[in-house]
Amino acid sequence: MRRWNGWGDETFNLALPKEGKGFLTERIGIGQPLADAALQDVCDKVPESRLPASSGSALGGLVDTSPEARVRHARGQSLADWLAMRSGEFGVFPDGVARPRSGQDVQTLLRFARENNVHLIPYGGGTSVAGHINPLAVDKPVLTVDMGEMNQLTDLDTESQIATFGAGTPGPLVESQLRAHGYTLGHFPQSFELSTIGGWVASRSSGQQSLRYGRIEQLFAGGRVETLLGTLNLPTIPASSAGPDIREVILGSEGRLGVITEVKVRVSRLPEQESFHVVFFPDWEQARAACQQLVQNRTQLSMLRLSNAVETETQLALAGHPRLIALLERYLSLRGASAAKCMMTFGLTGSRRQCKSALAEARQVCAEFGGVYTGTHLGAKWAEKRFTMPYLREALWELGYAVDTLETATDWDNVDNLLGLMENSLRHGLEDEGESVHVFTHLSHFYGQGCSIYTTYVFRVADTYEKTLSRWMSLKHSTSELIVANRGTISHQHGVGKDHAPYLPIEKGELGMLAIRSLCNTFDPDSLLNPGTLVD
Amino acid sequence: MRRWNGWGDETFNLALPKEGKGFLTERIGIGQPLADAALQDVCDKVPESRLPASSGSALGGLVDTSPEARVRHARGQSLADWLAMRSGEFGVFPDGVARPRSGQDVQTLLRFARENNVHLIPYGGGTSVAGHINPLAVDKPVLTVDMGEMNQLTDLDTESQIATFGAGTPGPLVESQLRAHGYTLGHFPQSFELSTIGGWVASRSSGQQSLRYGRIEQLFAGGRVETLLGTLNLPTIPASSAGPDIREVILGSEGRLGVITEVKVRVSRLPEQESFHVVFFPDWEQARAACQQLVQNRTQLSMLRLSNAVETETQLALAGHPRLIALLERYLSLRGASAAKCMMTFGLTGSRRQCKSALAEARQVCAEFGGVYTGTHLGAKWAEKRFTMPYLREALWELGYAVDTLETATDWDNVDNLLGLMENSLRHGLEDEGESVHVFTHLSHFYGQGCSIYTTYVFRVADTYEKTLSRWMSLKHSTSELIVANRGTISHQHGVGKDHAPYLPIEKGELGMLAIRSLCNTFDPDSLLNPGTLVD
């Protein structure tokens, strides 16, 4: 069963090897874990639902107002959410959880919301790390609309390679239903295990193999959105010059314009081959230049990821197997990649011929920048663990450490600058408390123009939840301000939600915000749909 | 100098070989050309400008109200425009032509428009085939804003591969300024010679090598739009999940939201290699399947085009060189491609290794579908003439023929159906007048999901301009209705303008139109900017 107060399945735990613990102790000191609240205690604190008494009959059993359902839908997966769930101090709960089984059910819910002045929050996998699905403390009832019942592949057009899914279909069900027919969507965000296809569209998600398959913007072909004004149908057309693209208005709309109920996506035949390869570079400068060269050359890779020196060191330390790692490091050192070494992982996916040609091209470019190619062994390890990283938060938590990430994207001319600013801000962010922060970064999602920067930071929890939250807020806020002040997007792949909304106006500008607001006001003049998210 | 009443440069003529004339006579009969009006006669008909007397001083010499300038900016390049220009019956002229040199100048013009209730029409290369830049017959003065003075590369960031251009830069100046630094944009619409980078953005243009470089949507990285509410800055960010993408609101906005003044685009280093190859297939079915396979395989091609049997026959007939063509046809016939043969052209662009691998893959796929590979000779011919096809209208006109095209895009499962409907509608569209129409089609701009359909039709001009126009209107209208009723976009690459606006609501739906209208109303509540275009 899904964890009510953390990531993923209760039966799965990612153990941190003892070398990992030693590594962190050395960097930021010994952690002191905080005590977790119990589910029953939290359920006991859930107040009476404020939904009108008539809602049971009006909604024909669509709505669950049980405390546990409301607890389980109150928070996402941001660190602030995590602290709320672990402490049991949720603050606000939705007044009920609806589980529609059709677009018609969603229309019923929308009508109910309009007639009863109720807020609706569309809910996919609840994996938001930016506060998308958290109810606000307002004087209106809040109904969370969990799309989980709409989780089927309803059509597959193999000619046009278009698959139609219910919006609540989570990653594994997307892939397993497609694979049965020999197809894949190829969208693999780290949240894959729990996040849903509708959530990907609503929050403009990007997957680990976006280099081949594209971001969700490229995969989303059309579908259906239920709005307060009726049904918005987005026809599938391969490309069009017929005015602004309405798909692009729905992408990133985060529940503000309506509830996405049906998603049509561009799928691909399962590839002939797929493999992941690891190369180590002597230093950051050369490693980054190799990545830039590969993507600007249009070398046909399916994924690319570059860890900086601290992330490389951390990953090797946390991997366990110290003797094997020592051997590897001796070998790399002989080939010129030692203390400052940076690890690149690249993926090849496609026909045999494509993979062969791209591998030769990639190896040649890497060699030009001093890269030491180590084959597919470490790449296979990466692929094996690609979706389990979120479980690391559990393992670290139990040792008294909090971990979070910040991510952005910027142009190549600004990557090193922004990365440096972010790491510096985080690394020194708790100095006034005398606390060290362990900070490391990788680049991923590469474009000719630039790339995303994904920075992880680990710090010790304080002696109370409140102080721990304030540590996080201070790190998050100061670094987010730096990002948007320095040509970074406030989010490359996590969306805006409520947490990033304060930083959005700097990125979009006054008139950009006006455009977004005018769409929200047109489709939802009374701000019933997920208010506070995206724009306040 | 540019032709005032047709396409391109006055000194360039594309001669139709005598075989071409015979071919058309055989198909649709001998043409009887109509007489052309003279420029001076048209200028004599231009009425007094209705711009307020104060405009000369208020606009500091930005505005030209001379009859010739107003004639030269009154029409685009649709067939209706062509008939108006050739007959001299323009109907409506703009009241003046402004030539801003900066964003500030454009702001001056916008202020002037607001204060004096004047309509503004942004004007790039005037190559619209959908009535984008035609002034409406309204009781307000109309000022056309010709962006031609803003035609410089103002910045080139070679790290991020971002080039900044004035919005009025035409294709050849885009490429020549980039090539001087070793870069290319790679955007080659057929209108390349005259159309501008700002016009490409405003109308969601697509170039012949979009398979490699992407549509303008993928190339447009940001820039600046002057609106009635102030300047909209679009920052360059490689990709973002921070809410709806404002770039996508400007793309296809067709002058309704503001005047695009600065365009930042994603450029590429000049490729190591480029070549174009031609393959003939025995029939349509196999040829289409080969294209579908190539694009769904992600074979790294830079362009792909497939002519149906009638287009193949027509192109070979119009090419001249009957003896060489006869030789070629004999060879093809021996290899199985005879009467129903279809010609595919594909382009390879990139590193030597990429081109080599893609060529092997492409040849293999083509062979599987019975394709006969003929090398690069015909491909080089295509490349040589790729931008001269619009001149063909001149050559046909002088023989008494009118030629026009209709284009759309649809999903693979619908390509043959829609293509058949379009060709049928056009071919029989003038039967009640006893006139034959010569109709042929190619596919281009391929996507995993589908492709664009580009249908050309040639018919004899009637004995008056009026009747000729009514022939065209009847063909255009009935086929456009068919397109949107059968899952095609009203335009894959030409935009909406005024001509396609009536068909847009079927494609976008009521709520899609509402979204577009709400943006127009927000940015231009008094409908001063290019009214009647995109939405009425």
HADDOCK unambig.tbl for C-alpha pairs under 7 A between the chains (distance, minus, plus):
assign (segid A and resid 159 and name CA) (segid B and resid 412 and name CA) 5.79 0.50 0.50
assign (segid A and resid 159 and name CA) (segid B and resid 413 and name CA) 5.43 0.50 0.50
assign (segid A and resid 160 and name CA) (segid B and resid 411 and name CA) 5.53 0.50 0.50
assign (segid A and resid 160 and name CA) (segid B and resid 412 and name CA) 4.74 0.50 0.50
assign (segid A and resid 160 and name CA) (segid B and resid 413 and name CA) 5.71 0.50 0.50
assign (segid A and resid 160 and name CA) (segid B and resid 448 and name CA) 6.87 0.50 0.50
assign (segid A and resid 160 and name CA) (segid B and resid 449 and name CA) 4.48 0.50 0.50
assign (segid A and resid 160 and name CA) (segid B and resid 450 and name CA) 6.11 0.50 0.50
assign (segid A and resid 161 and name CA) (segid B and resid 448 and name CA) 6.91 0.50 0.50
assign (segid A and resid 161 and name CA) (segid B and resid 449 and name CA) 5.82 0.50 0.50
assign (segid A and resid 162 and name CA) (segid B and resid 449 and name CA) 6.95 0.50 0.50
assign (segid A and resid 203 and name CA) (segid B and resid 241 and name CA) 6.33 0.50 0.50
assign (segid A and resid 204 and name CA) (segid B and resid 241 and name CA) 4.79 0.50 0.50
assign (segid A and resid 205 and name CA) (segid B and resid 241 and name CA) 6.65 0.50 0.50
assign (segid A and resid 232 and name CA) (segid B and resid 511 and name CA) 5.83 0.50 0.50
assign (segid A and resid 237 and name CA) (segid B and resid 409 and name CA) 6.67 0.50 0.50
assign (segid A and resid 237 and name CA) (segid B and resid 410 and name CA) 5.39 0.50 0.50
assign (segid A and resid 237 and name CA) (segid B and resid 411 and name CA) 6.16 0.50 0.50
assign (segid A and resid 237 and name CA) (segid B and resid 489 and name CA) 6.80 0.50 0.50
assign (segid A and resid 238 and name CA) (segid B and resid 409 and name CA) 6.52 0.50 0.50
assign (segid A and resid 238 and name CA) (segid B and resid 410 and name CA) 6.09 0.50 0.50
assign (segid A and resid 238 and name CA) (segid B and resid 411 and name CA) 6.18 0.50 0.50
assign (segid A and resid 238 and name CA) (segid B and resid 447 and name CA) 6.34 0.50 0.50
assign (segid A and resid 238 and name CA) (segid B and resid 449 and name CA) 5.57 0.50 0.50
assign (segid A and resid 238 and name CA) (segid B and resid 450 and name CA) 5.52 0.50 0.50
assign (segid A and resid 238 and name CA) (segid B and resid 451 and name CA) 6.54 0.50 0.50
assign (segid A and resid 239 and name CA) (segid B and resid 409 and name CA) 6.68 0.50 0.50
assign (segid A and resid 239 and name CA) (segid B and resid 492 and name CA) 6.21 0.50 0.50
assign (segid A and resid 240 and name CA) (segid B and resid 489 and name CA) 6.14 0.50 0.50
assign (segid A and resid 240 and name CA) (segid B and resid 491 and name CA) 5.97 0.50 0.50
assign (segid A and resid 240 and name CA) (segid B and resid 492 and name CA) 4.21 0.50 0.50
assign (segid A and resid 240 and name CA) (segid B and resid 493 and name CA) 6.65 0.50 0.50
assign (segid A and resid 241 and name CA) (segid B and resid 203 and name CA) 6.34 0.50 0.50
assign (segid A and resid 241 and name CA) (segid B and resid 204 and name CA) 4.78 0.50 0.50
assign (segid A and resid 241 and name CA) (segid B and resid 205 and name CA) 6.65 0.50 0.50
assign (segid A and resid 241 and name CA) (segid B and resid 252 and name CA) 6.44 0.50 0.50
assign (segid A and resid 241 and name CA) (segid B and resid 491 and name CA) 5.49 0.50 0.50
assign (segid A and resid 241 and name CA) (segid B and resid 492 and name CA) 4.89 0.50 0.50
assign (segid A and resid 241 and name CA) (segid B and resid 493 and name CA) 5.11 0.50 0.50
assign (segid A and resid 241 and name CA) (segid B and resid 494 and name CA) 6.37 0.50 0.50
assign (segid A and resid 241 and name CA) (segid B and resid 495 and name CA) 4.84 0.50 0.50
assign (segid A and resid 242 and name CA) (segid B and resid 252 and name CA) 6.80 0.50 0.50
assign (segid A and resid 242 and name CA) (segid B and resid 490 and name CA) 6.45 0.50 0.50
assign (segid A and resid 242 and name CA) (segid B and resid 491 and name CA) 5.49 0.50 0.50
assign (segid A and resid 242 and name CA) (segid B and resid 492 and name CA) 6.99 0.50 0.50
assign (segid A and resid 242 and name CA) (segid B and resid 495 and name CA) 5.09 0.50 0.50
assign (segid A and resid 242 and name CA) (segid B and resid 496 and name CA) 5.38 0.50 0.50
assign (segid A and resid 243 and name CA) (segid B and resid 252 and name CA) 4.18 0.50 0.50
assign (segid A and resid 243 and name CA) (segid B and resid 253 and name CA) 5.89 0.50 0.50
assign (segid A and resid 243 and name CA) (segid B and resid 495 and name CA) 6.59 0.50 0.50
assign (segid A and resid 243 and name CA) (segid B and resid 496 and name CA) 6.51 0.50 0.50
assign (segid A and resid 243 and name CA) (segid B and resid 534 and name CA) 6.60 0.50 0.50
assign (segid A and resid 244 and name CA) (segid B and resid 248 and name CA) 6.18 0.50 0.50
assign (segid A and resid 244 and name CA) (segid B and resid 249 and name CA) 5.28 0.50 0.50
assign (segid A and resid 244 and name CA) (segid B and resid 251 and name CA) 5.97 0.50 0.50
assign (segid A and resid 244 and name CA) (segid B and resid 252 and name CA) 4.93 0.50 0.50
assign (segid A and resid 244 and name CA) (segid B and resid 253 and name CA) 6.08 0.50 0.50
assign (segid A and resid 245 and name CA) (segid B and resid 248 and name CA) 6.62 0.50 0.50
assign (segid A and resid 246 and name CA) (segid B and resid 512 and name CA) 6.17 0.50 0.50
assign (segid A and resid 248 and name CA) (segid B and resid 244 and name CA) 6.19 0.50 0.50
assign (segid A and resid 248 and name CA) (segid B and resid 245 and name CA) 6.62 0.50 0.50
assign (segid A and resid 248 and name CA) (segid B and resid 248 and name CA) 6.52 0.50 0.50
assign (segid A and resid 249 and name CA) (segid B and resid 244 and name CA) 5.29 0.50 0.50
assign (segid A and resid 251 and name CA) (segid B and resid 244 and name CA) 5.97 0.50 0.50
assign (segid A and resid 252 and name CA) (segid B and resid 241 and name CA) 6.42 0.50 0.50
assign (segid A and resid 252 and name CA) (segid B and resid 242 and name CA) 6.79 0.50 0.50
assign (segid A and resid 252 and name CA) (segid B and resid 243 and name CA) 4.18 0.50 0.50
assign (segid A and resid 252 and name CA) (segid B and resid 244 and name CA) 4.93 0.50 0.50
assign (segid A and resid 253 and name CA) (segid B and resid 243 and name CA) 5.88 0.50 0.50
assign (segid A and resid 253 and name CA) (segid B and resid 244 and name CA) 6.07 0.50 0.50
assign (segid A and resid 266 and name CA) (segid B and resid 449 and name CA) 6.78 0.50 0.50
assign (segid A and resid 353 and name CA) (segid B and resid 357 and name CA) 6.98 0.50 0.50
assign (segid A and resid 357 and name CA) (segid B and resid 353 and name CA) 6.96 0.50 0.50
assign (segid A and resid 357 and name CA) (segid B and resid 357 and name CA) 6.58 0.50 0.50
assign (segid A and resid 409 and name CA) (segid B and resid 237 and name CA) 6.65 0.50 0.50
assign (segid A and resid 409 and name CA) (segid B and resid 238 and name CA) 6.50 0.50 0.50
assign (segid A and resid 409 and name CA) (segid B and resid 239 and name CA) 6.67 0.50 0.50
assign (segid A and resid 409 and name CA) (segid B and resid 240 and name CA) 6.99 0.50 0.50
assign (segid A and resid 410 and name CA) (segid B and resid 237 and name CA) 5.39 0.50 0.50
assign (segid A and resid 410 and name CA) (segid B and resid 238 and name CA) 6.10 0.50 0.50
assign (segid A and resid 411 and name CA) (segid B and resid 160 and name CA) 5.54 0.50 0.50
assign (segid A and resid 411 and name CA) (segid B and resid 237 and name CA) 6.16 0.50 0.50
assign (segid A and resid 411 and name CA) (segid B and resid 238 and name CA) 6.20 0.50 0.50
assign (segid A and resid 412 and name CA) (segid B and resid 159 and name CA) 5.79 0.50 0.50
assign (segid A and resid 412 and name CA) (segid B and resid 160 and name CA) 4.74 0.50 0.50
assign (segid A and resid 413 and name CA) (segid B and resid 159 and name CA) 5.44 0.50 0.50
assign (segid A and resid 413 and name CA) (segid B and resid 160 and name CA) 5.71 0.50 0.50
assign (segid A and resid 447 and name CA) (segid B and resid 238 and name CA) 6.34 0.50 0.50
assign (segid A and resid 448 and name CA) (segid B and resid 160 and name CA) 6.86 0.50 0.50
assign (segid A and resid 448 and name CA) (segid B and resid 161 and name CA) 6.92 0.50 0.50
assign (segid A and resid 449 and name CA) (segid B and resid 160 and name CA) 4.48 0.50 0.50
assign (segid A and resid 449 and name CA) (segid B and resid 161 and name CA) 5.82 0.50 0.50
assign (segid A and resid 449 and name CA) (segid B and resid 162 and name CA) 6.93 0.50 0.50
assign (segid A and resid 449 and name CA) (segid B and resid 238 and name CA) 5.58 0.50 0.50
assign (segid A and resid 449 and name CA) (segid B and resid 266 and name CA) 6.76 0.50 0.50
assign (segid A and resid 450 and name CA) (segid B and resid 160 and name CA) 6.11 0.50 0.50
assign (segid A and resid 450 and name CA) (segid B and resid 238 and name CA) 5.52 0.50 0.50
assign (segid A and resid 451 and name CA) (segid B and resid 238 and name CA) 6.51 0.50 0.50
assign (segid A and resid 489 and name CA) (segid B and resid 237 and name CA) 6.80 0.50 0.50
assign (segid A and resid 489 and name CA) (segid B and resid 240 and name CA) 6.14 0.50 0.50
assign (segid A and resid 490 and name CA) (segid B and resid 242 and name CA) 6.44 0.50 0.50
assign (segid A and resid 491 and name CA) (segid B and resid 240 and name CA) 5.95 0.50 0.50
assign (segid A and resid 491 and name CA) (segid B and resid 241 and name CA) 5.50 0.50 0.50
assign (segid A and resid 491 and name CA) (segid B and resid 242 and name CA) 5.50 0.50 0.50
assign (segid A and resid 492 and name CA) (segid B and resid 239 and name CA) 6.22 0.50 0.50
assign (segid A and resid 492 and name CA) (segid B and resid 240 and name CA) 4.20 0.50 0.50
assign (segid A and resid 492 and name CA) (segid B and resid 241 and name CA) 4.90 0.50 0.50
assign (segid A and resid 492 and name CA) (segid B and resid 242 and name CA) 7.00 0.50 0.50
assign (segid A and resid 493 and name CA) (segid B and resid 240 and name CA) 6.64 0.50 0.50
assign (segid A and resid 493 and name CA) (segid B and resid 241 and name CA) 5.11 0.50 0.50
assign (segid A and resid 494 and name CA) (segid B and resid 241 and name CA) 6.36 0.50 0.50
assign (segid A and resid 495 and name CA) (segid B and resid 241 and name CA) 4.83 0.50 0.50
assign (segid A and resid 495 and name CA) (segid B and resid 242 and name CA) 5.08 0.50 0.50
assign (segid A and resid 495 and name CA) (segid B and resid 243 and name CA) 6.60 0.50 0.50
assign (segid A and resid 496 and name CA) (segid B and resid 242 and name CA) 5.36 0.50 0.50
assign (segid A and resid 496 and name CA) (segid B and resid 243 and name CA) 6.51 0.50 0.50
assign (segid A and resid 511 and name CA) (segid B and resid 232 and name CA) 5.82 0.50 0.50
assign (segid A and resid 512 and name CA) (segid B and resid 246 and name CA) 6.18 0.50 0.50
assign (segid A and resid 515 and name CA) (segid B and resid 519 and name CA) 6.33 0.50 0.50
assign (segid A and resid 518 and name CA) (segid B and resid 518 and name CA) 6.55 0.50 0.50
assign (segid A and resid 518 and name CA) (segid B and resid 519 and name CA) 6.69 0.50 0.50
assign (segid A and resid 518 and name CA) (segid B and resid 522 and name CA) 6.76 0.50 0.50
assign (segid A and resid 519 and name CA) (segid B and resid 515 and name CA) 6.33 0.50 0.50
assign (segid A and resid 519 and name CA) (segid B and resid 518 and name CA) 6.68 0.50 0.50
assign (segid A and resid 522 and name CA) (segid B and resid 518 and name CA) 6.76 0.50 0.50
assign (segid A and resid 534 and name CA) (segid B and resid 243 and name CA) 6.59 0.50 0.50
